[in-house]
Amino acid sequence: MFEKSPKSYTDLLGKTNRIVEGTTINGDIFSPADFRLDGHLVGNFQSKGKIVIGPAASVKGDIVCKNADIEGRFEGKIQVQEILNIKSKSHIKGEVICGKLSVEPGAEFSATCVMKPHVKNLPANGQSTEEKTA
């Protein structure tokens, strides 16, 4: 009568993946859960959750995710389905596609920006479902 659907393994853990300061990854990262990066990534990142790029972190590559908070350095193309928060000490270069954008005063934002509030999902190839039908 009161059956609940079983939670996925990542929901049960309630934890975030983390790459610590001083770590450098050359390659692509795919994660179904939230992710915090305090090290350096040279490559692409894709997640169904949120990515947090810490103040000492840097990413050089493309990001596709649901939400993002950037405090460090980012260079490339970022596609955020919902909200992109750019903190005051961040440095952004490249291309931004997001649903909503928040930029704190003091942030270095040198990017083209397209806001698409009705983006349903962002598949791996980088085109939203709206772009495919248009």
C-alpha positions in Angstrom: 0.0 0.0 0.0 2.8 2.5 0.9 5.4 1.1 -1.4 8.2 3.5 -2.3 10.4 3.3 -5.3 13.9 2.2 -4.4 16.5 4.9 -4.4 19.6 4.7 -6.6 23.0 4.0 -5.0 24.1 7.6 -5.3 20.9 8.9 -3.6 21.5 6.5 -0.7 25.1 7.7 -0.2 24.2 11.4 -0.3 27.8 12.2 -1.0 29.7 14.2 -3.6 32.6 13.1 -5.7 35.7 15.1 -4.9 39.0 15.7 -6.6 41.3 17.4 -4.0 43.8 20.3 -4.4 47.0 19.3 -6.0 45.5 16.6 -8.2 45.6 17.0 -12.0 43.4 14.9 -14.3 44.1 14.7 -18.1 41.0 13.2 -19.6 37.2 13.1 -19.5 35.0 12.7 -16.4 31.5 11.3 -16.5 29.5 11.3 -13.2 25.8 10.7 -12.5 26.2 12.5 -9.1 27.4 15.9 -7.8 31.1 16.7 -8.1 33.5 19.0 -6.4 36.8 19.8 -8.1 39.6 21.5 -6.1 42.3 20.2 -8.4 42.9 20.7 -12.2 41.1 19.1 -15.1 42.3 19.2 -18.7 39.5 17.5 -20.5 35.7 17.4 -20.6 33.3 16.9 -17.7 29.7 15.6 -17.9 27.2 15.1 -15.0 23.5 14.8 -14.4 24.1 16.7 -11.1 26.0 19.8 -9.9 29.7 20.7 -10.4 31.5 23.0 -8.0 34.9 24.3 -9.2 36.7 25.4 -6.0 38.8 28.6 -5.7 42.1 26.9 -6.4 40.7 24.7 -9.2 40.9 25.1 -12.9 39.2 23.4 -15.9 40.3 23.6 -19.5 37.7 21.8 -21.6 33.9 21.5 -22.0 31.4 21.0 -19.2 27.8 19.7 -19.5 25.8 19.6 -16.2 22.6 20.4 -14.4 23.9 23.1 -12.1 27.4 24.7 -11.6 29.2 26.9 -9.1 32.5 28.3 -10.3 35.0 29.9 -7.9 38.2 29.1 -9.8 39.3 29.2 -13.4 37.4 27.9 -16.4 38.3 27.9 -20.1 36.1 26.3 -22.7 32.4 25.7 -23.3 30.0 25.2 -20.4 26.4 24.1 -20.8 24.3 24.3 -17.6 20.7 23.1 -17.7 19.5 25.2 -14.7 21.6 27.7 -12.8 25.3 28.8 -13.3 26.7 30.7 -10.3 29.9 32.6 -11.0 31.7 33.7 -7.8 33.6 36.9 -7.3 37.1 35.5 -7.6 36.4 33.3 -10.7 38.0 33.7 -14.2 35.8 32.5 -17.1 36.8 32.4 -20.8 34.9 30.8 -23.6 31.3 30.1 -24.3 28.4 29.8 -21.8 24.9 28.3 -22.4 22.7 28.2 -19.3 19.1 28.4 -18.0 19.9 31.1 -15.4 23.1 33.1 -14.7 24.4 34.6 -11.5 27.6 36.6 -11.6 29.0 38.2 -8.5 30.8 41.5 -8.7 34.6 41.1 -9.2 34.3 38.0 -11.4 36.3 38.0 -14.6 33.8 37.0 -17.3 35.2 37.0 -20.8 32.7 34.7 -22.6 29.8 34.7 -25.0 26.6 33.9 -23.2 23.3 32.4 -24.3 20.5 32.0 -21.7 17.9 29.4 -22.6 15.4 29.2 -19.8 13.4 26.3 -21.4 16.3 23.9 -22.0 14.9 20.5 -21.1 18.1 18.5 -21.2 21.6 18.7 -22.6 22.6 15.5 -24.3 26.3 14.4 -24.7 26.6 15.9 -28.1 25.9 19.4 -26.7 22.7 20.1 -28.5 19.5 20.7 -26.5 16.3 19.1 -27.5 15.1 22.5 -28.6 18.1 23.0 -30.9 17.5 19.6 -32.5 13.9 20.5 -33.4 14.6 24.0 -34.6 
